[in-house]
Amino acid sequence: MDLDNVDKKMLSMLQVDSTLSLNDLAEAVNLTTTPCWKRLKRLEDKGIIEKRVALLNPEKLGLSFTAFVMVKTSNHSHEWYSQFVDTVTLFPEVMEFYRMAGEYDYMLKVLVRDMKCFDEFYKRLVNSVDGISNVTSTFAMEPLKYTTALPI
């Protein structure tokens, strides 16, 4: 879908504050509310705006331990893949989950309270699916940049 400058400005503004009123958004992009609403509706219908959420501060909720978990497998069947994806996506600690190219097959970003909680997560992970041949974890010392805003 081709986005014009008005669409891009609206999307950029909503990425910063999704609670903007329709009036404020329309005024900022020099539209009246009806055409602004129609643009928003089109962006939602096309799946460009997937959902609007509240971003929580993990540290204030006691979730300050971030681990990046790299997984290798020797089983690349569709059945194993489906079972692994279905299982991992059920772990609430897994914030992001990717199939990778390169040395490792999968990468998970895991957010937990502390090392003890990570160890419990790790044990549940490796015992949940047969066929994991190697798991390597690295731990974030300090977050230096975090954003959910896409570079439009």
C-alpha positions as CSV (number, residue, x, y, z in Angstrom):
1,M,0.0,0.0,0.0
2,D,1.3,3.4,-0.9
3,L,1.4,5.8,2.0
4,D,1.3,9.6,1.4
5,N,2.8,12.1,3.7
6,V,-0.4,12.6,5.6
7,D,-0.7,8.8,6.3
8,K,3.0,8.7,7.4
9,K,2.5,11.7,9.7
10,M,-0.6,10.1,11.3
11,L,1.2,6.8,11.8
12,S,4.3,8.5,13.3
13,M,2.1,10.5,15.7
14,L,0.1,7.4,16.7
15,Q,3.3,5.4,17.4
16,V,4.3,8.1,19.9
17,D,0.8,8.4,21.5
18,S,-2.0,6.1,20.4
19,T,-4.4,7.9,22.7
20,L,-4.5,11.0,20.5
21,S,-8.1,12.1,19.9
22,L,-9.4,12.1,16.4
23,N,-9.7,15.9,16.6
24,D,-6.1,16.4,17.7
25,L,-4.8,14.0,15.0
26,A,-6.9,15.6,12.3
27,E,-5.8,19.1,13.3
28,A,-2.1,18.0,13.2
29,V,-2.4,16.7,9.7
30,N,-4.6,19.6,8.4
31,L,-7.7,17.5,7.8
32,T,-11.2,17.5,9.2
33,T,-12.3,14.6,11.4
34,T,-14.2,12.7,8.7
35,P,-11.4,12.3,6.2
36,C,-9.0,11.7,9.0
37,W,-11.2,8.9,10.4
38,K,-11.5,7.4,6.9
39,R,-7.7,7.3,6.6
40,L,-7.4,5.6,10.0
41,K,-10.1,3.1,9.1
42,R,-8.3,2.3,5.8
43,L,-4.9,1.9,7.6
44,E,-6.6,-0.5,10.1
45,D,-8.5,-2.4,7.3
46,K,-5.2,-2.8,5.4
47,G,-3.5,-4.2,8.5
48,I,-1.0,-1.4,8.7
49,I,-2.4,-0.5,12.1
50,E,-2.6,-3.9,13.8
51,K,-3.7,-2.8,17.3
52,R,-3.3,0.0,19.8
53,V,-1.7,-1.0,23.2
54,A,-0.3,0.4,26.4
55,L,3.4,-0.1,26.8
56,L,4.3,-1.0,30.4
57,N,7.6,-0.4,32.2
58,P,9.0,-3.9,32.9
59,E,11.4,-2.7,35.7
60,K,8.5,-1.2,37.6
61,L,6.8,-4.5,37.4
62,G,9.9,-6.4,38.7
63,L,10.8,-7.8,35.2
64,S,14.4,-6.5,34.8
65,F,16.2,-9.6,33.6
66,T,16.5,-9.9,29.8
67,A,17.9,-13.0,28.2
68,F,18.5,-13.7,24.5
69,V,18.2,-17.5,24.0
70,M,19.6,-19.1,20.9
71,V,18.3,-22.6,20.0
72,K,19.7,-25.2,17.6
73,T,17.9,-28.3,16.4
74,S,18.8,-31.2,14.2
75,N,15.1,-31.8,13.4
76,H,13.8,-29.5,10.7
77,S,10.6,-31.3,9.9
78,H,7.4,-29.4,9.6
79,E,5.8,-31.4,12.4
80,W,8.7,-30.5,14.8
81,Y,8.6,-26.9,13.7
82,S,4.9,-26.6,14.4
83,Q,5.1,-28.3,17.8
84,F,8.1,-26.1,18.8
85,V,6.4,-22.8,17.7
86,D,3.1,-23.8,19.3
87,T,4.9,-24.6,22.6
88,V,7.3,-21.6,22.7
89,T,4.5,-19.1,21.9
90,L,2.7,-20.3,25.1
91,F,5.5,-19.2,27.4
92,P,4.5,-15.7,28.7
93,E,8.2,-14.9,29.4
94,V,9.0,-15.0,25.6
95,M,8.6,-11.5,24.4
96,E,10.0,-12.1,20.9
97,F,10.6,-15.3,18.9
98,Y,12.3,-15.6,15.6
99,R,13.4,-18.3,13.1
100,M,16.9,-17.4,12.2
101,A,19.4,-17.9,9.4
102,G,23.0,-18.6,10.4
103,E,24.5,-20.7,13.2
104,Y,21.3,-20.9,15.3
105,D,17.9,-21.9,14.2
106,Y,15.8,-19.8,16.6
107,M,16.2,-16.8,18.9
108,L,14.0,-15.8,21.8
109,K,13.9,-12.6,23.8
110,V,13.0,-13.6,27.3
111,L,12.0,-11.3,30.1
112,V,11.8,-12.5,33.7
113,R,12.4,-11.3,37.3
114,D,15.8,-12.7,38.0
115,M,18.3,-15.5,37.3
116,K,16.3,-18.0,39.3
117,C,13.2,-17.3,37.2
118,F,15.3,-17.6,34.1
119,D,16.6,-21.0,35.2
120,E,13.0,-22.2,35.8
121,F,12.1,-21.0,32.3
122,Y,15.2,-22.6,30.8
123,K,14.3,-26.0,32.3
124,R,10.7,-25.8,31.1
125,L,11.9,-24.9,27.6
126,V,14.4,-27.7,27.2
127,N,12.0,-30.3,28.6
128,S,9.0,-29.1,26.5
129,V,10.1,-30.4,23.1
130,D,12.4,-33.2,22.1
131,G,15.0,-32.4,19.4
132,I,16.6,-29.3,20.8
133,S,20.4,-30.0,20.3
134,N,21.9,-26.8,21.7
135,V,20.7,-23.8,23.7
136,T,22.9,-20.7,24.3
137,S,21.8,-17.8,26.4
138,T,23.2,-14.3,26.7
139,F,22.0,-11.7,29.2
140,A,21.5,-8.0,28.8
141,M,23.4,-5.8,31.2
142,E,21.7,-2.6,30.4
143,P,19.1,-1.5,27.8
144,L,20.5,1.2,25.6
145,K,17.7,1.6,23.1
146,Y,14.2,0.3,23.0
147,T,11.5,1.5,20.7
148,T,8.3,0.2,19.2
149,A,8.2,3.0,16.7
150,L,8.9,1.9,13.1
151,P,11.1,4.1,10.9
152,I,8.4,5.3,8.5
